[in-house]
């Protein structure tokens, strides 16, 4: 063992003993915990929101509309001659987060979505680096956001890491989309809801009231019969070779 490594070990042991003796066993922020991370139990980490209306049918419809709107937006920018804001790999990452490729668990009712980056990468069929870039673009586009989280290691009273990084808590932000894109999403969702509910209300049968007087009922019946005979005569096809309702042949 070199003198340098022995020196490092000695300093670590000294710090550990000092921490235990002074009652300050917990260090400050652990080096492997990202800055800005909050505890998993912290209210700031409770960002999950129901997908659609929280039902399976409502969530699936919401997912369809969200993917369609984002894909249209991405293609529109390309058609204008600009760079895609998201790209094909980015769309695959979004599809994976919305549960389209399996492996990523998305709870429709609670909106819980906290997969590891490696899980997203496997589901989307891309690298972890690609996932990180795609997430950054999706955040810039106001499609989604996330909260970094950490949790206690349970090493209280022991010199060592007191906290460890855990997966992010992801949530979608359709209300922050550009006005035109958000309106397109609302329109698609409204149409889908109408299709689910049925756009044609059941026609209620017209109420028929017959007069109580027998003579009046008879008069009305004769009038209806006369109207029916007249309509039959008007609507009947004329005999071949004759003008309508005339006996004059061509």
PyMOL commands that set and color helices and strands:
alter all, ss='L'
color gray80, all
select helices_A, chain A and resi 3-22+43-45+56-79+87-97+117-124+128-140+174-176+179-197+214-235
alter helices_A, ss='H'
color red, helices_A
select strands_A, chain A and resi 38-39+144-152+163-172
alter strands_A, ss='S'
color yellow, strands_A
deselect
rebuild
show_as cartoon
